[in-house]
């Protein structure tokens, strides 16, 4: 019999078929405290990173956005605010608990007529071809079992001229800063997870998953291999995070 394909779950190696359920368990566990933890572990800087994503995307009225791994709606709400509600956002996430937390945010009621919440898989999007003007995914692509499949799906559901923008933790290029960042990540973030979300293990996984994600150049190459053109990236906070962009030409 052929060997069963494997992938990583943090620093562990697991069968591919198990990763999605494990990731689902992580985010189901932390959903109710997810937004609070984002502020705590990034000292609020994640808000600036998400604003930078919208700055680069430069949404215009009438656009349709698919925000994958959109969780509690941070990107979708920012998008709709920028275009004064003149457009549509679809938030897709594999974890219903995350979507439910988003539905209860005050912004969800304000944009109810311009916003959909969909439970689904980034590797098998439940949408027709060429359905969206823009595709975003923030801090979610590294949790996908097969990143290449997710990027291929992004290409499929975008209209010609559509754009993908990815916000993800990345590789700090300067060694001394990377050492400091590693000390903070492995010592502080899991402890915060325990204190705020009563879940150290999930945040230990999140820290480990960042280290397993491709660096900026390697990920840019993956986007290009999915068919996108004009692929570029921008480092944020000295490379702690990065924005990647590509166009369906």
KAVEN-V515095 format. One record per backbone hydrogen bond with DSSP energy under -0.5 kcal/mol. CO is the residue of the C=O (numbers start at 0). NH is the residue of the N-H. E is the energy in kcal/mol with one decimal. If there is no record, write none. Layout:
BEGIN
[[CO/NH/E] [CO/NH/E]]
END
This chain:
BEGIN
[[4/15/-2.5] [6/13/-2.9] [8/11/-1.7] [11/8/-2.8] [11/13/-0.5] [13/6/-2.9] [14/17/-2.0] [14/18/-0.8] [15/18/-0.9] [15/19/-0.6] [17/21/-2.0] [18/22/-3.0] [19/23/-2.6] [20/24/-1.9] [21/25/-1.9] [22/26/-2.3] [23/27/-2.3] [24/28/-1.8] [25/29/-1.5] [26/30/-1.0] [29/32/-1.3] [29/33/-0.6] [30/33/-1.1] [32/36/-2.5] [33/37/-2.2] [34/38/-1.7] [35/39/-2.2] [36/40/-3.1] [37/41/-1.4] [38/42/-0.7] [38/43/-1.3] [41/44/-1.9] [43/46/-1.4] [43/47/-0.6] [44/47/-0.6] [44/48/-2.0] [45/49/-2.2] [46/50/-2.1] [47/51/-2.1] [48/52/-1.9] [49/53/-1.9] [50/54/-2.4] [51/55/-2.2] [52/56/-2.5] [53/57/-2.5] [59/62/-1.7] [62/87/-2.3] [63/132/-1.6] [63/133/-1.6] [64/66/-0.5] [64/89/-2.6] [65/67/-0.7] [65/135/-2.6] [66/69/-0.8] [66/91/-2.6] [67/137/-0.6] [69/72/-2.6] [72/76/-2.9] [73/77/-1.8] [74/78/-2.8] [75/79/-2.5] [76/80/-2.1] [77/81/-2.2] [78/82/-1.5] [79/84/-3.1] [80/83/-1.2] [82/85/-2.2] [84/86/-1.6] [85/61/-4.5] [87/64/-2.8] [88/90/-0.5] [88/115/-2.1] [89/66/-3.0] [89/91/-0.6] [90/117/-3.2] [91/68/-1.2] [91/69/-2.2] [92/119/-1.4] [93/95/-0.7] [94/97/-0.7] [94/98/-1.7] [95/99/-2.7] [96/100/-1.9] [97/101/-1.9] [98/102/-2.5] [99/103/-1.0] [101/104/-1.7] [104/107/-1.3] [104/108/-0.7] [105/108/-0.7] [105/109/-1.3] [106/110/-1.8] [108/111/-1.2] [110/113/-2.5] [111/114/-1.0] [113/88/-2.6] [115/90/-3.1] [117/92/-2.0] [117/119/-0.5] [120/123/-1.6] [123/120/-0.6] [124/126/-1.3] [127/130/-0.6] [131/158/-2.8] [132/162/-1.6] [133/65/-2.4] [134/164/-2.4] [135/67/-2.8] [136/138/-0.5] [136/166/-2.3] [139/142/-1.5] [140/143/-1.2] [144/146/-0.5] [145/148/-0.6] [145/149/-1.6] [146/150/-2.4] [147/151/-2.1] [148/152/-2.1] [149/153/-2.1] [150/154/-2.2] [151/155/-2.0] [152/156/-2.2] [153/157/-1.0] [155/129/-2.4] [156/130/-1.4] [156/131/-2.3] [158/161/-2.7] [161/247/-3.0] [162/134/-2.6] [163/245/-2.0] [164/136/-1.4] [165/167/-0.5] [165/243/-2.5] [166/138/-3.5] [167/241/-2.4] [169/171/-0.6] [170/172/-0.6] [172/174/-0.5] [173/177/-2.5] [174/178/-2.2] [175/179/-1.8] [176/180/-2.6] [177/181/-2.4] [178/182/-2.1] [179/183/-2.2] [180/184/-2.9] [181/185/-2.6] [182/186/-1.6] [183/187/-2.6] [183/188/-1.2] [184/189/-0.7] [187/191/-2.5] [188/192/-2.4] [189/193/-1.9] [190/194/-2.3] [191/195/-3.1] [191/196/-0.6] [192/196/-1.5] [192/198/-2.0] [193/197/-0.7] [198/202/-0.8] [199/203/-1.9] [200/204/-2.3] [201/205/-2.0] [202/206/-1.9] [203/207/-2.2] [204/208/-3.0] [205/209/-1.3] [206/210/-1.1] [207/211/-0.9] [208/212/-0.6] [209/212/-1.0] [214/218/-2.6] [215/219/-2.3] [216/220/-1.9] [217/221/-1.6] [218/222/-2.1] [219/223/-2.1] [220/224/-2.4] [221/225/-1.1] [222/227/-1.5] [223/226/-1.8] [228/246/-2.6] [231/244/-2.8] [233/242/-2.8] [235/238/-0.8] [235/239/-0.7] [235/240/-1.8] [236/239/-1.4] [239/169/-2.3] [240/235/-2.9] [241/167/-2.1] [242/233/-2.5] [243/165/-2.8] [244/231/-2.2] [245/163/-2.5] [246/228/-3.1] [246/248/-1.1] [247/160/-3.9]]
END
